């Protein structure tokens, strides 16, 4: 039974052609609305910079629904988007951490009209970051001191050496 032509388009290869499906699939010149490697790159890079799907679609010159459909149907593109979002959130977290640790400059105008520059520290952000990374910090604190590790290693090696000697003696006695 012959399949009905769907007009479905695949990603454009580097040469600017797309595969059009249907009864007789063929390669055709990519249209303005077709995805290309360049559009994918722009979309993913903008997504990594902004963590904003709408801005990424606008930058790539595609609709948000087209981008959503592509993420849904193309595993490689979906994985790239996930990586971009992860990278974007890491950058955002580092920026927030920097702001929490170093504060941000704020200009305060006094009643007499004089300007004063003060540092403002966002406690809510700092507390959220602390809560998110409490377990990681606890793991670092629980790590043994290197001196303790060296001492423990030496004790274990000595104990193993004593066990080895005892086993050798027992083997000699049983012979």
C-alpha positions as CSV (number, residue, x, y, z in Angstrom):
1,X,0.0,0.0,0.0
2,X,1.5,3.3,-1.0
3,X,2.1,5.9,1.7
4,X,0.6,9.3,1.4
5,X,3.1,12.2,0.9
6,X,3.6,14.0,4.1
7,X,5.9,16.8,3.0
8,X,7.9,16.1,6.2
9,X,11.3,17.8,6.2
10,X,14.5,16.5,7.7
11,X,17.4,18.6,9.0
12,X,19.4,20.3,6.3
13,X,22.8,18.9,5.7
14,X,25.8,21.2,5.4
15,X,25.2,21.6,1.6
16,X,21.8,23.3,2.2
17,X,19.6,20.4,1.1
18,X,16.7,18.8,2.9
19,X,15.1,15.4,2.5
20,X,11.4,15.7,1.6
21,X,9.4,12.6,2.4
22,X,6.4,11.0,0.7
23,X,6.0,8.4,-2.1
24,X,9.3,9.4,-3.7
25,X,11.6,11.0,-1.2
26,X,14.1,13.5,-2.7
27,X,16.7,16.1,-1.7
28,X,15.6,19.7,-2.3
29,X,17.1,23.0,-1.6
30,X,16.4,24.1,2.0
31,X,13.7,26.6,2.4
32,X,13.8,29.6,4.8
33,X,11.8,27.7,7.4
34,X,13.9,24.5,7.3
35,X,16.4,23.7,10.1
36,X,20.1,23.8,9.2
37,X,23.2,23.1,11.2
38,X,23.8,26.8,11.4
39,X,20.3,27.4,12.8
40,X,20.8,24.6,15.3
41,X,24.1,26.0,16.4
42,X,22.7,29.5,16.9
43,X,19.7,28.1,18.8
44,X,21.8,26.0,21.1
45,X,24.4,28.7,21.7
46,X,21.7,31.3,22.5
47,X,20.0,28.9,24.7
48,X,23.2,28.3,26.7
49,X,23.7,32.0,27.0
50,X,20.2,33.0,28.0
51,X,18.4,29.8,29.3
52,X,15.5,31.3,27.3
53,X,13.8,29.1,24.6
54,X,12.0,32.0,23.1
55,X,15.1,34.1,22.6
56,X,16.9,31.1,21.2
57,X,14.2,30.6,18.6
58,X,14.2,34.3,17.7
59,X,18.0,34.3,17.3
60,X,17.9,31.2,15.1
61,X,15.0,32.6,13.0
62,X,12.6,29.7,13.8
63,X,9.3,29.6,15.6
64,X,9.2,28.3,19.2
65,X,6.7,25.6,18.1
66,X,9.2,24.5,15.4
67,X,12.0,24.3,18.0
68,X,9.7,22.4,20.4
69,X,8.8,19.9,17.7
70,X,12.5,19.5,16.8
71,X,13.4,18.8,20.5
72,X,10.6,16.3,20.7
73,X,11.5,14.4,17.5
74,X,15.3,14.8,17.3
75,X,17.3,13.1,20.1
76,X,20.6,14.7,19.2
77,X,19.1,18.2,19.2
78,X,17.2,17.4,22.4
79,X,20.5,16.3,24.1
80,X,22.2,19.5,22.8
81,X,19.4,21.6,24.3
82,X,19.7,19.8,27.7
83,X,23.5,20.4,27.7
84,X,23.0,24.1,26.8
85,X,20.4,24.5,29.6
86,X,22.8,22.8,32.1
87,X,25.7,25.0,31.0
88,X,23.5,28.1,31.3
89,X,22.3,27.2,34.8
90,X,25.9,26.6,35.9
91,X,26.9,30.1,34.7
92,X,23.9,31.5,36.4
93,X,24.7,29.8,39.6
94,X,28.3,31.0,39.5
95,X,27.1,34.6,38.9
96,X,24.7,34.3,41.9
97,X,27.4,32.8,44.0
98,X,29.7,35.7,43.1
99,X,27.0,38.2,43.9
100,X,26.3,36.5,47.2
101,X,30.0,36.4,48.2
102,X,31.1,39.8,46.9
103,X,27.9,41.7,46.9
104,X,26.8,44.2,44.3
105,X,27.3,48.0,44.4
106,X,24.3,50.1,45.2
107,X,24.2,53.9,45.1
108,X,22.3,55.4,48.0
109,X,21.3,59.1,47.8
110,X,21.3,60.8,51.2
111,X,18.8,63.4,52.4
112,X,21.4,66.1,51.7
113,X,21.8,64.9,48.1
114,X,25.2,63.3,48.5
115,X,25.7,59.9,46.9
116,X,27.1,57.0,48.8
117,X,28.2,53.7,47.4
118,X,27.5,50.6,49.5
119,X,27.7,46.9,48.9
120,X,24.5,44.9,49.0
121,X,24.6,41.2,49.8
122,X,21.5,39.2,48.7
123,X,21.0,36.9,51.8
124,X,18.1,35.0,50.2
125,X,20.3,33.9,47.3
126,X,23.2,33.0,49.6
127,X,20.8,30.9,51.8
128,X,19.4,29.1,48.8
129,X,22.8,28.3,47.4
130,X,23.9,27.0,50.9
131,X,20.8,24.8,51.1
132,X,21.4,23.4,47.6
133,X,25.1,22.5,48.3
134,X,24.9,21.5,52.0
135,X,25.5,17.9,51.2
136,X,28.5,18.6,49.0
137,X,30.0,20.8,51.7
138,X,29.4,18.1,54.3
139,X,31.1,15.5,52.2
140,X,34.2,17.7,51.9
141,X,34.2,18.2,55.7
142,X,33.9,14.4,56.2
143,X,37.0,13.7,54.1
144,X,39.8,12.5,56.4
145,X,42.9,14.6,56.7
146,X,45.9,13.5,54.5
147,X,48.0,12.8,57.6
148,X,45.3,10.5,58.9
149,X,45.1,8.7,55.6
150,X,48.9,8.2,55.4
151,X,48.9,6.8,59.0
152,X,45.9,4.6,58.3
153,X,47.6,3.3,55.1
154,X,50.8,2.5,57.0
155,X,48.9,0.6,59.6
156,X,47.0,-1.4,57.0
157,X,50.2,-2.3,55.1
158,X,51.8,-3.5,58.4
159,X,48.8,-5.6,59.3
160,X,48.7,-7.1,55.8
161,X,52.4,-7.9,56.0
162,X,51.8,-9.7,59.4
163,X,49.0,-11.7,57.9
164,X,51.1,-12.7,54.9
165,X,53.9,-13.9,57.2
166,X,51.4,-15.9,59.4
167,X,50.0,-17.6,56.3
168,X,53.5,-18.4,55.0
169,X,54.3,-20.0,58.4
170,X,51.1,-22.0,58.5
171,X,51.9,-23.3,55.0
172,X,55.4,-24.3,56.0
173,X,54.1,-26.2,59.1
174,X,51.4,-28.0,57.1
175,X,54.1,-29.3,54.7
